[in-house]
Amino acid sequence: MARGTWIYDAETQTVMAKADYLALKATRAPRCRSALSAPLVIGAMPALKCMADGQYYDDKRSYQKAVARAGCEVVGFDKNWTDYVKPTYDEKAHEADIVADVKKSLQQLNSL
C-alpha cells in the first residue's frame, strides 16, 4: 500500500484511497438541491404597531413602507441606547442612601 489516507468501505468490504471513497460516496447519495440540512423559512412577525400612523402591521415590508411614508427610518438595535436615556432617579443620591444605611447598620450592630 502506498502512503496516504485509506478508508474501509463497508458496502464493498474493501480498503480504498480517501479520494476514491469520497467519489464513490458522492455517486451513492441522491443529489440534494442544497447543502443545508433544511431550507430557510422566515416566519411571520407578530403584529407591530407603527408609531408614525397608529396602524398594526404583521409583515416587515408593509411596516417599513409605512415608516418611510411618514418620513422616518427604521434603524438597527443600538447597543449604547442607555447613554441617551436619562435615569429616572439620581444615581449619586441613591449611592449616598446606601452608604448611610450601611453605616447606620454597623452602628447598630456595634452597640449591641
C-alpha positions as CSV (number, residue, x, y, z in Angstrom):
1,M,0.0,0.0,0.0
2,A,1.1,3.5,-0.8
3,R,1.2,6.2,1.8
4,G,-1.9,8.3,2.2
5,T,-5.3,8.1,3.9
6,W,-7.2,4.9,3.4
7,I,-10.8,4.2,4.3
8,Y,-12.6,0.9,4.7
9,D,-15.9,0.8,2.7
10,A,-18.4,-1.5,4.4
11,E,-20.6,-1.9,1.3
12,T,-17.8,-3.2,-0.9
13,Q,-15.8,-4.6,2.0
14,T,-12.6,-3.1,0.6
15,V,-10.0,-0.6,1.7
16,M,-9.6,2.3,-0.8
17,A,-8.0,5.6,-1.0
18,K,-9.8,8.5,0.6
19,A,-10.4,10.4,-2.7
20,D,-11.8,7.2,-4.3
21,Y,-14.0,6.6,-1.3
22,L,-15.4,10.2,-1.4
23,A,-16.1,9.9,-5.1
24,L,-17.9,6.6,-4.6
25,K,-19.9,8.0,-1.7
26,A,-20.9,11.0,-3.8
27,T,-22.3,8.8,-6.5
28,R,-24.3,6.7,-4.0
29,A,-26.0,9.6,-2.3
30,P,-29.0,11.2,-4.0
31,R,-28.4,14.7,-5.4
32,C,-29.7,17.3,-3.0
33,R,-30.8,20.8,-4.0
34,S,-28.9,22.4,-1.2
35,A,-26.0,21.6,1.2
36,L,-28.1,22.9,4.1
37,S,-30.0,20.4,6.2
38,A,-33.3,22.3,5.8
39,P,-34.5,25.3,3.8
40,L,-34.5,28.8,5.5
41,V,-38.0,29.7,6.4
42,I,-38.7,33.1,7.9
43,G,-41.9,33.1,9.9
44,A,-44.4,35.9,10.2
45,M,-43.6,38.5,12.8
46,P,-46.2,39.3,15.5
47,A,-48.4,42.4,14.9
48,L,-46.4,45.5,15.5
49,K,-47.8,49.0,16.0
50,C,-46.3,51.7,13.8
51,M,-46.0,54.8,16.0
52,A,-46.0,57.0,12.9
53,D,-49.6,56.2,11.8
54,G,-51.0,54.1,14.6
55,Q,-51.7,51.1,12.4
56,Y,-50.7,47.5,13.2
57,Y,-48.6,45.6,10.7
58,D,-47.8,41.9,10.6
59,D,-45.1,41.9,8.0
60,K,-41.8,43.8,7.8
61,R,-42.2,45.2,4.3
62,S,-45.5,46.9,4.9
63,Y,-44.2,48.2,8.2
64,Q,-41.1,49.7,6.6
65,K,-43.2,51.3,3.9
66,A,-45.5,52.9,6.4
67,V,-42.5,54.3,8.3
68,A,-40.9,55.6,5.1
69,R,-44.2,57.3,4.1
70,A,-44.1,59.1,7.4
71,G,-40.6,60.4,6.6
72,C,-38.9,58.2,9.2
73,E,-36.4,55.5,9.1
74,V,-36.1,52.0,10.6
75,V,-32.7,51.6,12.3
76,G,-31.0,48.7,14.0
77,F,-30.6,48.0,17.6
78,D,-28.2,50.5,19.3
79,K,-26.1,48.7,21.9
80,N,-25.5,52.0,23.7
81,W,-29.1,53.1,24.0
82,T,-28.8,53.7,27.7
83,D,-26.3,56.5,27.0
84,Y,-29.2,58.6,25.5
85,V,-31.8,57.9,28.2
86,K,-31.8,59.9,31.5
87,P,-32.0,57.7,34.6
88,T,-35.3,58.0,36.4
89,Y,-33.5,58.6,39.7
90,D,-30.4,60.3,40.8
91,E,-27.7,57.7,41.0
92,K,-25.4,59.7,43.3
93,A,-28.2,60.2,45.8
94,H,-29.1,56.5,45.6
95,E,-25.4,55.6,46.4
96,A,-25.4,58.1,49.3
97,D,-28.5,56.4,50.7
98,I,-26.9,53.0,50.6
99,V,-23.7,54.3,52.3
100,A,-25.8,55.9,55.0
101,D,-27.8,52.7,55.5
102,V,-24.7,50.6,55.8
103,K,-23.1,53.0,58.3
104,K,-26.3,53.0,60.4
105,S,-26.5,49.2,60.3
106,L,-22.9,48.9,61.5
107,Q,-23.5,51.4,64.3
108,Q,-26.5,49.3,65.5
109,L,-24.5,46.1,65.4
110,N,-21.6,47.7,67.4
111,S,-24.0,49.0,70.0
112,L,-25.3,45.5,70.9
